[in-house]
Amino acid sequence: MNEELEIDVLGFWWIPEHSETKWPGRLTFSKSEGGILEIFQNEQHKEFEKHKTYQAIRGSANGEGFTLYRATLYNSTQNQPNGISYYRLKSDTIVAGQFCLENEEDFQFSELGVKLSNINEWFRQLKAYEVKDVSDKNTLLSTTIQYSSEAITFSINDLLEGRISTGFNLHHSINDFNASKQLWFNIISKDKSLIPYETLMKKINFLRVFFSVVLGGKCVYEQLRIERSDLKSVYNIGRLYSRNSFGPPSKGYVLFELEDLENRLGEVIEKWLHICEEMPEVINLLYTTYTAKPIYDYHFRESYIALEGLYHWRLEKDTPENVISPLVQPFMHISKFGEIIGDYKKWWKVAKNNRHYQMHLNKIKYANDIVSTSDLVKLMRKMEAIILCHILKELGFSDGEINQVFTKVEKRFIFNFF
């Protein structure tokens, strides 16, 4: 068991409003299943109500404190032959540390940090350390680590800022020496005030989605930690365990590299966060369809709905019969984008009618335009390209840079539909 990612402990547990009673029990946590607390006792307790969600359940195990956030009692087995009653509770979020979190209002922190999967290679040019003075094989090992942390910062709003920072783990023994790069993505309260947990998670998820889109796959949280500025420094850092609801990490085509941005990643992320606040539904639908593996027919419908949302956001008009032409015309001079889109005057109506068919299932009205799943994928890729083109423009990419992006990943998008 990797203790950074999983929990399996025996301890004593209590409901804050009934803290005079503590029960023995086992807490387990895995990223795929979340947290499960099994309490066992030799009598029935009125404090437990089936299907009730508790704001917080606290516990102590192995000299450490644990707090389950919004734990739900989903199963109880009472009056067993051995006289033991079992109560099982689920929680998708657990804090480990010396925090005294009694209710939902206490789930506020001054900083949230995460490590993401699949991302270290993309940040390969950020150096966390340099190795110097490595000895010859014929002499004793002599190594100097020169610490050289780099950070990328960006503003989120008046209260929050972000920081992408590097560090390193150093392991040294008689027969083993290892220095590994660490990359943390942090959302930080500018004035050290406490920010609600959901607000911090919302912002960090926008960041996760950004890198998922850039990598053409799914980035998921590998580790999470929180800080509270109102506590003494020795107690103010805790580990956060959050169930992975995104599926396994994956990676496809990289849209652009860090070096392509010429030291403006912070500015690009600021603009991305603004887009996410302005049209979160479009971003969520893009992420869902862009990272979908495998692809189903309904992903086409979601792509089209995202396109309609983009039209509303960009043009601030009611949806016309043809939302595609007004969105592609301003960018058809970008050669690779134009090549991907093709003759949209021929296929826009097919796309629209397949969207309407999936929404209303009227085979008679749309019989002549219903296409196969493989053709839906071809149309979906074109719609993804339209959305991406507008997003890249909003992020400050020039026409030449947009052309470079689509040239790099053209195999994902170019299909012969007509």
C-alpha positions as CSV (number, residue, x, y, z in Angstrom):
1,M,0.0,0.0,0.0
2,N,1.3,3.4,-0.9
3,E,0.5,5.5,2.2
4,E,0.5,8.7,0.1
5,L,-2.5,7.4,-1.9
6,E,-4.3,4.9,0.2
7,I,-5.5,4.4,3.8
8,D,-6.0,1.3,5.9
9,V,-6.0,2.0,9.6
10,L,-7.7,0.8,12.8
11,G,-8.8,3.5,15.2
12,F,-11.5,5.2,17.2
13,W,-14.2,7.3,15.5
14,W,-16.9,9.7,16.6
15,I,-19.6,12.1,15.3
16,P,-18.6,15.7,16.5
17,E,-22.0,16.4,17.9
18,H,-21.8,13.2,19.9
19,S,-18.1,13.3,20.7
20,E,-18.7,11.8,24.2
21,T,-19.1,8.4,22.4
22,K,-16.2,6.9,20.4
23,W,-16.4,3.6,18.5
24,P,-13.7,1.3,17.3
25,G,-13.5,0.9,13.5
26,R,-11.5,0.5,10.4
27,L,-11.0,3.2,7.7
28,T,-9.9,2.2,4.2
29,F,-9.4,4.5,1.2
30,S,-8.5,3.8,-2.4
31,K,-8.6,6.3,-5.2
32,S,-11.1,4.2,-7.2
33,E,-13.5,3.4,-4.4
34,G,-13.1,6.4,-2.0
35,G,-13.3,6.0,1.7
36,I,-15.2,3.3,3.7
37,L,-15.4,3.5,7.4
38,E,-16.6,0.3,9.1
39,I,-17.6,0.8,12.8
40,F,-18.2,-2.2,14.9
41,Q,-19.9,-2.2,18.3
42,N,-21.7,-4.6,20.6
43,E,-24.9,-2.6,20.8
44,Q,-27.2,-0.6,18.5
45,H,-26.7,3.2,18.4
46,K,-29.4,5.8,17.7
47,E,-26.7,8.2,16.4
48,F,-26.6,6.3,13.2
49,E,-29.4,6.8,10.7
50,K,-29.4,4.8,7.4
51,H,-28.8,6.9,4.3
52,K,-28.1,10.0,6.5
53,T,-25.1,12.2,5.4
54,Y,-23.0,13.5,8.2
55,Q,-21.2,16.8,7.8
56,A,-18.1,15.3,9.4
57,I,-16.9,12.2,11.2
58,R,-13.7,12.4,13.1
59,G,-11.2,9.7,14.1
60,S,-7.8,9.0,15.5
61,A,-5.6,6.2,14.3
62,N,-1.8,5.6,14.5
63,G,-1.3,8.8,16.3
64,E,-2.9,10.9,13.5
65,G,-6.3,12.6,13.1
66,F,-8.7,11.8,10.3
67,T,-11.8,13.7,9.2
68,L,-14.4,12.2,6.8
69,Y,-16.2,14.9,4.8
70,R,-19.9,14.3,4.1
71,A,-19.9,10.7,5.1
72,T,-23.1,8.7,4.3
73,L,-24.3,5.7,6.2
74,Y,-25.1,3.2,3.4
75,N,-25.3,-0.1,5.3
76,S,-25.7,-1.4,8.8
77,T,-25.9,-5.0,10.1
78,Q,-27.2,-5.2,13.6
79,N,-27.7,-7.9,16.2
80,Q,-25.4,-10.5,14.7
81,P,-25.1,-13.9,16.4
82,N,-21.8,-12.7,17.8
83,G,-23.5,-9.7,19.3
84,I,-21.6,-7.2,17.1
85,S,-23.3,-4.5,15.1
86,Y,-21.6,-3.1,12.0
87,Y,-22.1,0.4,10.5
88,R,-20.6,1.2,7.1
89,L,-20.2,4.8,5.9
90,K,-18.8,6.2,2.6
91,S,-16.9,9.4,2.0
92,D,-15.3,10.6,-1.2
93,T,-13.1,13.1,0.7
94,I,-10.9,12.5,3.8
95,V,-8.4,14.9,5.5
96,A,-5.5,13.4,7.4
97,G,-3.7,15.7,9.8
98,Q,-4.1,17.5,13.1
99,F,-7.0,19.6,11.9
100,C,-10.0,20.0,14.1
101,L,-12.8,19.9,11.5
102,E,-16.2,19.6,13.2
103,N,-18.6,20.5,10.3
104,E,-18.9,21.6,6.7
105,E,-18.0,25.2,7.6
106,D,-14.6,24.0,8.9
107,F,-13.6,22.6,5.5
108,Q,-11.8,25.8,4.5
109,F,-8.2,26.1,3.7
110,S,-5.6,28.7,2.8
111,E,-3.9,26.5,0.2
112,L,-4.6,23.5,-1.9
113,G,-1.8,21.7,-3.8
114,V,-2.0,18.7,-6.1
115,K,0.3,16.5,-8.2
116,L,-1.1,15.5,-11.6
117,S,-0.4,12.4,-13.6
118,N,1.1,12.6,-17.1
119,I,2.5,16.1,-16.7
120,N,6.1,15.9,-15.7
121,E,7.4,15.4,-19.2
122,W,5.5,18.4,-20.5
123,F,7.4,20.5,-17.8
124,R,10.7,18.9,-18.5
125,Q,12.5,22.2,-19.0
126,L,11.6,23.4,-15.5
127,K,14.6,22.3,-13.4
128,A,14.2,21.4,-9.7
129,Y,17.9,20.6,-9.2
130,E,21.3,20.1,-10.8
131,V,23.7,17.2,-10.1
132,K,27.3,18.2,-9.9
133,D,30.6,16.6,-9.0
134,V,29.6,13.0,-9.6
135,S,32.6,10.8,-8.9
136,D,34.3,8.3,-11.2
137,K,33.3,4.7,-11.0
138,N,36.6,3.8,-9.4
139,T,36.2,6.2,-6.5
140,L,33.7,6.7,-3.6
141,L,30.4,8.3,-4.6
142,S,30.5,12.0,-4.1
143,T,27.5,14.0,-5.4
144,T,26.4,17.6,-4.9
145,I,22.8,18.6,-5.4
146,Q,22.4,22.3,-6.4
147,Y,18.8,23.3,-5.6
148,S,17.3,25.5,-8.3
149,S,13.5,25.7,-7.9
150,E,11.5,27.3,-10.6
151,A,7.9,28.5,-10.3
152,I,5.2,29.8,-12.7
153,T,2.6,32.1,-11.1
154,F,-0.8,33.3,-12.2
155,S,-3.6,35.3,-10.7
156,I,-7.1,33.8,-10.4
157,N,-9.2,36.5,-8.8
158,D,-8.9,39.1,-6.0
159,L,-8.7,36.4,-3.4
160,L,-6.7,33.6,-5.1
161,E,-3.5,33.0,-7.0
162,G,-1.9,30.0,-8.6
163,R,1.6,28.6,-8.5
164,I,3.2,25.8,-10.4
165,S,6.4,24.9,-8.6
166,T,9.2,22.4,-8.7
167,G,11.1,20.6,-5.9
168,F,12.8,17.3,-5.4
169,N,12.8,14.2,-3.2
170,L,16.2,13.0,-2.1
171,H,16.9,9.4,-1.1
172,H,20.3,8.3,-0.1
173,S,21.6,5.0,1.4
174,I,24.7,3.0,1.2
175,N,23.7,1.2,-1.9
176,D,21.2,3.6,-3.4
177,F,21.0,7.3,-4.3
178,N,18.0,8.9,-6.0
179,A,16.8,12.4,-6.6
180,S,13.4,12.8,-8.2
181,K,11.7,15.9,-9.5
182,Q,8.4,17.0,-7.8
183,L,5.9,19.2,-9.5
184,W,3.1,20.8,-7.5
185,F,0.1,22.8,-8.7
186,N,-1.1,25.1,-6.0
187,I,-4.2,27.4,-5.4
188,I,-3.3,29.9,-2.7
189,S,-5.2,32.5,-0.7
190,K,-3.5,35.8,-1.4
191,D,-4.1,37.1,2.1
192,K,-3.9,33.7,3.9
193,S,-7.6,33.8,4.6
194,L,-9.5,30.5,4.6
195,I,-11.3,29.6,1.4
196,P,-14.2,27.0,1.2
197,Y,-13.0,23.6,0.0
198,E,-15.4,23.4,-2.9
199,T,-14.0,26.8,-4.3
200,L,-10.4,25.5,-4.2
201,M,-11.4,22.2,-5.8
202,K,-13.3,24.0,-8.5
203,K,-10.3,26.1,-9.5
204,I,-7.8,23.2,-9.3
205,N,-10.2,21.2,-11.5
206,F,-10.2,23.9,-14.2
207,L,-6.4,23.6,-14.1
208,R,-6.6,19.8,-14.4
209,V,-9.0,20.1,-17.4
210,F,-6.6,22.5,-19.1
211,F,-3.7,20.1,-19.1
212,S,-6.0,17.2,-20.0
213,V,-7.0,19.1,-23.2
214,V,-3.4,20.1,-23.9
215,L,-2.3,16.4,-23.6
216,G,-5.4,15.1,-25.4
217,G,-6.1,12.7,-22.6
218,K,-6.9,12.6,-18.9
219,C,-4.9,14.1,-16.1
220,V,-5.9,12.9,-12.6
221,Y,-4.8,13.8,-9.1
222,E,-1.9,11.7,-7.8
223,Q,-1.5,13.5,-4.5
224,L,-3.3,16.3,-2.7
225,R,-2.4,18.4,0.3
226,I,-4.0,21.3,2.1
227,E,-2.8,24.0,4.5
228,R,-4.5,26.2,7.1
229,S,-2.9,29.5,7.9
230,D,-4.8,29.8,11.2
231,L,-2.9,27.0,12.8
232,K,0.6,26.6,14.2
233,S,3.0,25.8,11.5
234,V,3.7,22.3,12.9
235,Y,0.1,21.4,12.5
236,N,-1.0,23.4,9.5
237,I,-0.4,20.9,6.7
238,G,-2.5,17.9,6.0
239,R,-3.0,15.3,3.3
240,L,-6.2,15.2,1.3
241,Y,-7.7,12.1,-0.1
242,S,-10.2,12.5,-2.9
243,R,-11.8,9.7,-4.9
244,N,-10.8,9.6,-8.5
245,S,-14.0,10.0,-10.5
246,F,-12.3,10.8,-13.8
247,G,-11.2,7.3,-14.8
248,P,-7.6,6.2,-15.5
249,P,-5.1,8.7,-16.7
250,S,-4.4,8.8,-20.5
251,K,-2.4,10.7,-23.0
252,G,-3.0,11.3,-26.7
253,Y,-1.7,14.1,-28.9
254,V,0.0,17.1,-27.3
255,L,-1.5,20.3,-28.7
256,F,1.6,22.4,-27.9
257,E,4.7,22.3,-25.7
258,L,5.7,24.5,-22.8
259,E,8.5,26.0,-24.9
260,D,6.0,27.0,-27.6
261,L,4.5,29.5,-25.2
262,E,7.7,31.6,-24.8
263,N,7.4,32.0,-21.0
264,R,3.7,33.1,-21.1
265,L,2.1,30.0,-19.5
266,G,0.9,32.0,-16.5
267,E,-0.9,34.5,-18.8
268,V,-2.4,31.6,-20.8
269,I,-3.7,29.9,-17.7
270,E,-5.3,33.2,-16.4
271,K,-7.2,33.5,-19.7
272,W,-8.2,29.8,-19.5
273,L,-9.6,30.3,-16.1
274,H,-11.6,33.3,-17.3
275,I,-13.0,31.2,-20.1
276,C,-14.0,28.4,-17.7
277,E,-15.9,30.9,-15.5
278,E,-17.6,32.4,-18.6
279,M,-18.7,29.2,-20.3
280,P,-18.1,26.2,-17.9
281,E,-20.6,24.0,-19.7
282,V,-18.8,24.3,-23.0
283,I,-15.4,23.5,-21.4
284,N,-16.9,20.5,-19.5
285,L,-18.5,19.1,-22.7
286,L,-15.3,19.6,-24.7
287,Y,-13.3,17.8,-22.0
288,T,-15.8,14.9,-21.9
289,T,-15.8,14.4,-25.7
290,Y,-12.1,15.2,-26.3
291,T,-10.9,12.7,-23.7
292,A,-13.6,10.0,-24.4
293,K,-12.2,6.5,-24.9
294,P,-14.1,4.7,-26.3
295,I,-16.4,7.1,-28.3
296,Y,-20.1,6.6,-28.3
297,D,-22.8,8.2,-30.4
298,Y,-23.9,10.5,-27.6
299,H,-20.5,12.1,-27.6
300,F,-21.4,13.6,-31.0
301,R,-24.5,15.2,-29.5
302,E,-22.5,16.6,-26.6
303,S,-20.0,18.1,-29.1
304,Y,-22.7,19.8,-31.0
305,I,-24.3,21.2,-27.8
306,A,-20.9,22.6,-26.9
307,L,-20.7,24.2,-30.3
308,E,-24.1,25.8,-29.7
309,G,-22.9,27.1,-26.3
310,L,-19.8,28.5,-27.9
311,Y,-22.0,30.3,-30.5
312,H,-24.1,31.9,-27.6
313,W,-20.9,33.0,-25.8
314,R,-19.1,34.4,-28.8
315,L,-21.9,36.1,-30.7
316,E,-24.5,36.6,-27.9
317,K,-27.4,35.7,-30.2
318,D,-30.1,33.0,-30.2
319,T,-29.1,29.8,-31.9
320,P,-29.8,29.9,-35.6
321,E,-30.4,26.9,-37.9
322,N,-26.7,27.0,-38.9
323,V,-24.3,27.6,-36.0
324,I,-21.3,26.2,-37.8
325,S,-20.7,28.7,-40.6
326,P,-20.6,31.8,-38.4
327,L,-18.0,30.1,-36.1
328,V,-15.7,28.8,-38.9
329,Q,-15.7,31.7,-41.3
330,P,-13.4,34.0,-39.2
331,F,-10.7,31.3,-39.2
332,M,-10.8,29.7,-42.7
333,H,-7.8,31.7,-43.7
334,I,-5.7,29.6,-41.3
335,S,-4.6,26.9,-43.8
336,K,-4.5,23.8,-41.6
337,F,-7.7,24.7,-39.8
338,G,-9.4,25.2,-43.2
339,E,-8.1,21.8,-44.3
340,I,-9.5,20.2,-41.3
341,I,-12.9,21.9,-41.6
342,G,-13.2,21.2,-45.3
343,D,-16.3,22.2,-47.2
344,Y,-18.5,23.0,-44.2
345,K,-21.3,24.3,-46.5
346,K,-21.8,20.6,-47.4
347,W,-21.7,19.0,-44.0
348,W,-23.1,21.5,-41.5
349,K,-26.7,20.4,-42.2
350,V,-25.8,16.8,-41.8
351,A,-24.3,17.6,-38.4
352,K,-27.3,19.6,-37.3
353,N,-29.8,16.9,-38.4
354,N,-27.9,14.1,-36.6
355,R,-27.9,16.2,-33.5
356,H,-31.7,16.7,-33.8
357,Y,-32.2,13.0,-34.5
358,Q,-30.2,12.0,-31.3
359,M,-32.3,14.5,-29.3
360,H,-35.7,13.6,-30.7
361,L,-35.3,10.1,-32.3
362,N,-37.4,11.1,-35.3
363,K,-36.1,8.6,-37.9
364,I,-38.7,9.6,-40.5
365,K,-37.8,13.3,-40.5
366,Y,-34.0,12.8,-40.5
367,A,-33.8,9.4,-42.3
368,N,-31.7,10.8,-45.2
369,D,-29.1,12.3,-42.9
370,I,-28.5,9.7,-40.3
371,V,-24.8,8.6,-40.6
372,S,-22.7,5.8,-39.1
373,T,-20.8,6.0,-35.8
374,S,-17.5,6.4,-37.7
375,D,-18.9,9.3,-39.7
376,L,-20.2,10.9,-36.5
377,V,-16.6,10.7,-35.1
378,K,-15.3,12.5,-38.2
379,L,-17.9,15.3,-37.8
380,M,-17.2,15.4,-34.0
381,R,-13.5,16.0,-34.7
382,K,-14.4,18.9,-36.9
383,M,-16.6,20.4,-34.2
384,E,-13.8,19.9,-31.6
385,A,-11.4,21.7,-33.9
386,I,-13.8,24.7,-34.2
387,I,-14.1,24.9,-30.4
388,L,-10.4,24.5,-29.9
389,C,-9.7,27.2,-32.5
390,H,-11.8,29.7,-30.6
391,I,-10.3,28.8,-27.3
392,L,-6.8,29.1,-28.6
393,K,-7.6,32.6,-30.0
394,E,-9.0,33.6,-26.6
395,L,-5.8,32.3,-24.9
396,G,-3.8,34.7,-27.0
397,F,-2.5,32.4,-29.7
398,S,-1.7,34.1,-33.0
399,D,-3.0,32.7,-36.3
400,G,0.4,31.3,-37.0
401,E,0.5,29.6,-33.7
402,I,-3.0,28.2,-34.2
403,N,-1.9,26.9,-37.6
404,Q,1.2,25.3,-35.9
405,V,-1.1,23.6,-33.3
406,F,-3.3,22.0,-35.9
407,T,-0.4,21.0,-38.1
408,K,1.1,19.2,-35.2
409,V,-2.0,17.2,-34.4
410,E,-3.6,17.0,-37.9
411,K,-3.9,13.2,-37.8
412,R,-6.5,13.5,-35.1
413,F,-8.7,15.8,-37.1
414,I,-8.3,15.3,-40.8
415,F,-10.8,12.8,-42.3
416,N,-12.5,12.7,-45.7
417,F,-16.1,13.1,-44.9
418,F,-17.2,14.5,-48.2
